[in-house]
Amino acid sequence: MANKCFNKYFYKVILDEPIEFQDLAFIDHPLYNSLCELKKLDNLEEQEIPFCLQYKDEETDELITDELITNGENIILSQDNFDLYVKCRIKYILQKDYIFINEIKKGLFSLIPENILKIFNSDQFELLLNGQPFIDITDWQ
Protein backbone atom coordinates (compact mmCIF):
# COMPACT_ATOMS: atom_id res chain seq x y z
CA MET A 1 0.00 0.00 0.00
CA ALA A 2 1.39 3.38 -0.98
CA ASN A 3 1.82 5.97 1.74
CA LYS A 4 0.32 8.98 -0.01
CA CYS A 5 -1.20 12.02 1.65
CA PHE A 6 -2.95 14.96 0.11
CA ASN A 7 -1.38 18.39 0.06
CA LYS A 8 -2.12 20.60 3.07
CA TYR A 9 -4.39 22.91 1.13
CA PHE A 10 -6.58 19.96 0.04
CA TYR A 11 -7.96 19.60 3.56
CA LYS A 12 -8.59 23.33 3.79
CA VAL A 13 -10.54 23.36 0.51
CA ILE A 14 -12.62 20.37 1.59
CA LEU A 15 -13.56 22.16 4.83
CA ASP A 16 -13.95 25.60 3.20
CA GLU A 17 -11.11 27.09 5.23
CA PRO A 18 -9.32 30.05 3.67
CA ILE A 19 -6.03 29.39 1.89
CA GLU A 20 -3.38 31.66 3.40
CA PHE A 21 -0.03 32.93 2.19
CA GLN A 22 1.97 30.35 4.17
CA ASP A 23 -0.08 27.55 2.52
CA LEU A 24 1.57 28.52 -0.74
CA ALA A 25 4.75 26.88 0.58
CA PHE A 26 2.98 23.49 0.30
CA ILE A 27 1.61 24.28 -3.16
CA ASP A 28 4.56 25.90 -4.95
CA HIS A 29 7.61 26.36 -2.74
CA PRO A 30 9.76 28.29 -5.26
CA LEU A 31 6.89 30.74 -5.85
CA TYR A 32 6.40 31.08 -2.10
CA ASN A 33 10.10 31.91 -1.65
CA SER A 34 9.99 34.43 -4.50
CA LEU A 35 6.96 36.17 -3.05
CA CYS A 36 8.61 36.29 0.38
CA GLU A 37 11.58 38.06 -1.19
CA LEU A 38 9.29 40.43 -3.09
CA LYS A 39 7.43 41.33 0.09
CA LYS A 40 10.71 42.39 1.70
CA LEU A 41 11.49 44.92 -1.05
CA ASP A 42 11.14 48.57 -0.11
CA ASN A 43 10.79 49.56 -3.76
CA LEU A 44 8.20 46.97 -4.79
CA GLU A 45 6.34 49.41 -7.07
CA GLU A 46 9.55 50.07 -9.00
CA GLN A 47 9.60 46.40 -10.05
CA GLU A 48 6.46 47.17 -12.12
CA ILE A 49 4.89 43.73 -11.65
CA PRO A 50 1.35 43.75 -13.06
CA PHE A 51 -1.59 41.73 -11.77
CA CYS A 52 -1.27 39.30 -14.67
CA LEU A 53 0.77 36.32 -15.76
CA GLN A 54 2.35 35.78 -19.14
CA TYR A 55 3.36 32.50 -20.70
CA LYS A 56 3.95 31.04 -24.15
CA ASP A 57 1.36 28.72 -25.63
CA GLU A 58 3.18 25.45 -26.30
CA GLU A 59 1.30 24.77 -29.55
CA THR A 60 1.26 28.20 -31.17
CA ASP A 61 4.30 29.75 -29.44
CA GLU A 62 2.06 32.79 -28.90
CA LEU A 63 2.48 34.94 -25.77
CA ILE A 64 -0.64 34.59 -23.59
CA THR A 65 -1.58 37.06 -20.85
CA ASP A 66 -3.92 36.01 -18.06
CA GLU A 67 -5.12 38.82 -15.84
CA LEU A 68 -5.40 37.92 -12.16
CA ILE A 69 -8.08 40.59 -11.70
CA THR A 70 -10.04 42.84 -14.02
CA ASN A 71 -7.70 45.36 -15.65
CA GLY A 72 -4.77 43.49 -14.07
CA GLU A 73 -2.33 44.56 -16.78
CA ASN A 74 -2.71 48.14 -15.58
CA ILE A 75 -2.46 47.48 -11.83
CA ILE A 76 1.05 47.37 -10.40
CA LEU A 77 1.98 45.27 -7.38
CA SER A 78 2.66 47.35 -4.26
CA GLN A 79 2.94 46.77 -0.53
CA ASP A 80 -0.67 47.96 -0.21
CA ASN A 81 -2.09 45.34 -2.60
CA PHE A 82 0.44 42.55 -1.96
CA ASP A 83 -2.03 40.39 -0.02
CA LEU A 84 -4.59 40.67 -2.82
CA TYR A 85 -1.91 39.71 -5.35
CA VAL A 86 -1.00 36.60 -3.34
CA LYS A 87 -4.66 35.64 -2.99
CA CYS A 88 -5.14 36.01 -6.76
CA ARG A 89 -1.99 33.99 -7.54
CA ILE A 90 -3.14 31.16 -5.27
CA LYS A 91 -6.59 31.18 -6.84
CA TYR A 92 -5.04 31.11 -10.32
CA ILE A 93 -2.74 28.21 -9.46
CA LEU A 94 -5.48 26.17 -7.83
CA GLN A 95 -8.36 26.79 -10.24
CA LYS A 96 -7.91 23.39 -11.93
CA ASP A 97 -7.42 21.66 -8.59
CA TYR A 98 -10.64 23.18 -7.24
CA ILE A 99 -12.65 21.38 -9.94
CA PHE A 100 -11.07 18.06 -8.95
CA ILE A 101 -11.34 18.69 -5.20
CA ASN A 102 -14.97 19.80 -5.46
CA GLU A 103 -15.84 16.49 -7.10
CA ILE A 104 -14.14 14.63 -4.25
CA LYS A 105 -15.96 16.92 -1.83
CA LYS A 106 -19.35 16.09 -3.37
CA GLY A 107 -18.64 12.37 -3.10
CA LEU A 108 -17.36 12.67 0.45
CA PHE A 109 -20.37 14.69 1.59
CA SER A 110 -22.71 12.18 -0.03
CA LEU A 111 -21.28 9.57 2.36
CA ILE A 112 -20.63 11.71 5.45
CA PRO A 113 -22.83 14.75 6.09
CA GLU A 114 -20.96 18.03 5.75
CA ASN A 115 -21.99 19.24 9.21
CA ILE A 116 -20.25 16.23 10.80
CA LEU A 117 -16.96 16.90 9.00
CA LYS A 118 -17.11 20.63 9.68
CA ILE A 119 -16.52 20.01 13.39
CA PHE A 120 -12.88 19.33 12.45
CA ASN A 121 -10.33 21.90 11.37
CA SER A 122 -8.00 21.04 8.48
CA ASP A 123 -5.22 19.73 10.75
CA GLN A 124 -7.63 17.46 12.63
CA PHE A 125 -9.18 16.26 9.37
CA GLU A 126 -5.74 15.43 7.96
CA LEU A 127 -4.92 13.47 11.12
CA LEU A 128 -8.27 11.67 10.93
CA LEU A 129 -7.61 10.53 7.35
CA ASN A 130 -3.89 9.78 7.60
CA GLY A 131 -3.18 9.02 11.24
CA GLN A 132 0.16 9.75 12.84
CA PRO A 133 3.18 9.45 10.51
CA PHE A 134 5.26 7.94 13.33
CA ILE A 135 4.23 5.89 16.33
CA ASP A 136 6.33 6.26 19.46
CA ILE A 137 6.31 2.79 21.05
CA THR A 138 7.82 4.11 24.29
CA ASP A 139 4.86 6.47 24.60
CA TRP A 140 2.52 3.45 24.65
CA GLN A 141 4.37 1.71 27.48
Salt bridges, closest charged atoms under 4 A:
ASP16 OD1 - LYS105 NZ 2.52
ASP16 OD2 - LYS118 NZ 2.73
GLU20 OE1 - LYS12 NZ 3.97
ASP23 OD2 - LYS12 NZ 2.83
GLU37 OE2 - LYS40 NZ 3.27
ASP83 OD1 - LYS39 NZ 3.96
GLU103 OE2 - LYS106 NZ 3.09
GLU114 OE2 - LYS118 NZ 3.13
ASP123 OD1 - LYS8 NZ 2.08
GLU126 OE1 - LYS8 NZ 3.20
